[in-house]
Amino acid sequence: MAGYADAVIAVLAALQIGRVVIVGWSLGGHVAIEMVPHFPAWPVWF
């Protein structure tokens, strides 16, 4: 899963997207969880 998270992070960086809402189901949920340690200020829970 870390490889997918790294790929999403790389795309966000390449596109200079600073803030996103990540929502995932099944595999996407695992990818979203893997992204959390890379962005400690991101987890904003609604």
N, CA, C and O atoms as a DFTB+ gen file, in Angstrom:
184 C
 N C O
     1  1       0.808      -1.204       0.000
     2  2       0.000       0.000       0.000
     3  2       0.847       1.262       0.000
     4  3       0.437       2.295      -0.529
     5  1       2.029       1.174       0.596
     6  2       2.886       2.359       0.675
     7  2       3.265       2.860      -0.718
     8  3       3.404       4.065      -0.923
     9  1       3.431       1.956      -1.664
    10  2       3.778       2.360      -3.022
    11  2       2.674       3.187      -3.671
    12  3       2.949       4.166      -4.366
    13  1       1.429       2.790      -3.443
    14  2       0.300       3.562      -3.970
    15  2       0.237       4.932      -3.311
    16  3       0.015       5.941      -3.980
    17  1       0.433       4.964      -1.990
    18  2       0.411       6.245      -1.266
    19  2       1.514       7.161      -1.775
    20  3       1.292       8.357      -1.969
    21  1       2.701       6.604      -1.992
    22  2       3.810       7.400      -2.528
    23  2       3.475       7.956      -3.911
    24  3       3.827       9.091      -4.232
    25  1       2.796       7.153      -4.724
    26  2       2.415       7.613      -6.067
    27  2       1.412       8.763      -5.988
    28  3       1.529       9.739      -6.729
    29  1       0.439       8.656      -5.106
    30  2      -0.545       9.736      -4.946
    31  2       0.140      10.996      -4.446
    32  3      -0.146      12.093      -4.925
    33  1       1.045      10.845      -3.484
    34  2       1.786      11.990      -2.941
    35  2       2.616      12.647      -4.036
    36  3       2.678      13.874      -4.112
    37  1       3.252      11.846      -4.881
    38  2       4.068      12.390      -5.972
    39  2       3.213      13.172      -6.969
    40  3       3.627      14.230      -7.443
    41  1       2.033      12.664      -7.285
    42  2       1.140      13.372      -8.209
    43  2       0.682      14.688      -7.595
    44  3       0.667      15.715      -8.272
    45  1       0.309      14.666      -6.320
    46  2      -0.109      15.896      -5.646
    47  2       1.013      16.930      -5.652
    48  3       0.769      18.117      -5.872
    49  1       2.242      16.477      -5.409
    50  2       3.389      17.395      -5.409
    51  2       3.647      17.937      -6.815
    52  3       3.904      19.129      -6.983
    53  1       3.578      17.070      -7.819
    54  2       3.833      17.498      -9.195
    55  2       2.807      18.525      -9.665
    56  3       3.131      19.439     -10.423
    57  1       1.585      18.365      -9.214
    58  2       0.522      19.285      -9.606
    59  2       0.414      20.478      -8.655
    60  3      -0.448      21.341      -8.821
    61  1       1.294      20.514      -7.666
    62  2       1.335      21.585      -6.664
    63  2      -0.016      21.765      -5.977
    64  3      -0.494      22.883      -5.786
    65  1      -0.607      20.652      -5.617
    66  2      -1.872      20.663      -4.890
    67  2      -1.528      20.579      -3.408
    68  3      -0.935      19.604      -2.947
    69  1      -1.909      21.613      -2.676
    70  2      -1.515      21.694      -1.277
    71  2      -2.496      21.109      -0.288
    72  3      -2.098      20.664       0.789
    73  1      -3.756      21.100      -0.630
    74  2      -4.759      20.614       0.309
    75  2      -5.804      19.803      -0.455
    76  3      -6.349      20.257      -1.461
    77  1      -6.067      18.617       0.033
    78  2      -7.028      17.735      -0.623
    79  2      -7.876      17.023       0.431
    80  3      -7.552      17.010       1.619
    81  1      -8.940      16.450      -0.034
    82  2      -9.743      15.553       0.789
    83  2      -9.554      14.168       0.203
    84  3      -9.884      13.923      -0.957
    85  1      -9.028      13.280       0.997
    86  2      -8.786      11.907       0.542
    87  2      -9.865      11.014       1.145
    88  3     -10.024      10.952       2.364
    89  1     -10.596      10.330       0.286
    90  2     -11.632       9.403       0.718
    91  2     -11.398       8.109      -0.028
    92  3     -11.210       8.116      -1.245
    93  1     -11.407       7.007       0.683
    94  2     -11.182       5.741       0.002
    95  2     -12.067       4.641       0.543
    96  3     -12.489       4.664       1.700
    97  1     -12.334       3.693      -0.307
    98  2     -13.110       2.519       0.060
    99  2     -12.262       1.307      -0.288
   100  3     -11.711       1.235      -1.386
   101  1     -12.151       0.377       0.609
   102  2     -11.377      -0.841       0.419
   103  2      -9.899      -0.493       0.195
   104  3      -9.258       0.018       1.113
   105  1      -9.350      -0.745      -0.967
   106  2      -7.942      -0.442      -1.232
   107  2      -7.653       1.042      -1.064
   108  3      -6.614       1.411      -0.515
   109  1      -8.551       1.890      -1.526
   110  2      -8.369       3.333      -1.398
   111  2      -8.311       3.785       0.050
   112  3      -7.597       4.735       0.373
   113  1      -9.047       3.123       0.922
   114  2      -8.998       3.431       2.345
   115  2      -7.639       3.132       2.934
   116  3      -7.130       3.898       3.752
   117  1      -7.047       2.026       2.528
   118  2      -5.704       1.667       2.994
   119  2      -4.672       2.682       2.496
   120  3      -3.761       3.060       3.232
   121  1      -4.818       3.112       1.264
   122  2      -3.900       4.115       0.700
   123  2      -4.031       5.424       1.480
   124  3      -3.026       6.049       1.819
   125  1      -5.251       5.833       1.761
   126  2      -5.474       7.070       2.520
   127  2      -4.832       6.980       3.899
   128  3      -4.212       7.941       4.353
   129  1      -4.971       5.854       4.560
   130  2      -4.374       5.668       5.886
   131  2      -2.855       5.711       5.799
   132  3      -2.203       6.261       6.687
   133  1      -2.282       5.142       4.747
   134  2      -0.828       5.167       4.569
   135  2      -0.309       6.586       4.352
   136  3       0.851       6.870       4.648
   137  1      -1.154       7.479       3.839
   138  2      -0.726       8.854       3.570
   139  2      -0.643       9.703       4.838
   140  3       0.086      10.694       4.863
   141  1      -1.369       9.337       5.877
   142  2      -1.448      10.163       7.091
   143  2      -0.079      10.504       7.695
   144  3       0.142      11.670       8.020
   145  1       0.843       9.562       7.863
   146  2       2.138       9.927       8.475
   147  2       2.950      10.939       7.664
   148  3       3.802      11.634       8.217
   149  1       2.691      11.025       6.368
   150  2       3.425      11.961       5.525
   151  2       2.941      13.398       5.700
   152  3       3.658      14.346       5.380
   153  1       1.731      13.548       6.205
   154  2       1.124      14.866       6.352
   155  2       0.489      14.987       7.732
   156  3      -0.734      14.917       7.851
   157  1       1.294      15.169       8.776
   158  2       0.749      15.169      10.135
   159  2      -0.265      16.280      10.393
   160  3      -1.102      16.144      11.285
   161  1      -0.211      17.369       9.639
   162  2      -1.167      18.458       9.855
   163  2      -2.455      18.235       9.082
   164  3      -3.429      18.953       9.310
   165  1      -2.498      17.268       8.177
   166  2      -3.659      17.057       7.327
   167  2      -4.889      16.477       8.014
   168  3      -5.999      16.957       7.782
   169  1      -4.719      15.455       8.855
   170  2      -5.964      14.819       9.316
   171  2      -6.912      15.806       9.975
   172  3      -6.755      16.173      11.139
   173  1      -7.874      16.213       9.214
   174  2      -8.934      17.091       9.719
   175  2     -10.204      16.266       9.649
   176  3     -10.680      15.936       8.562
   177  1     -10.740      15.941      10.782
   178  2     -11.899      15.042      10.837
   179  2     -13.172      15.860      10.903
   180  3     -13.245      16.843      11.640
   181  1     -14.152      15.469      10.156
   182  2     -15.435      16.179      10.110
   183  2     -16.462      15.428      10.918
   184  3     -17.612      15.859      11.008
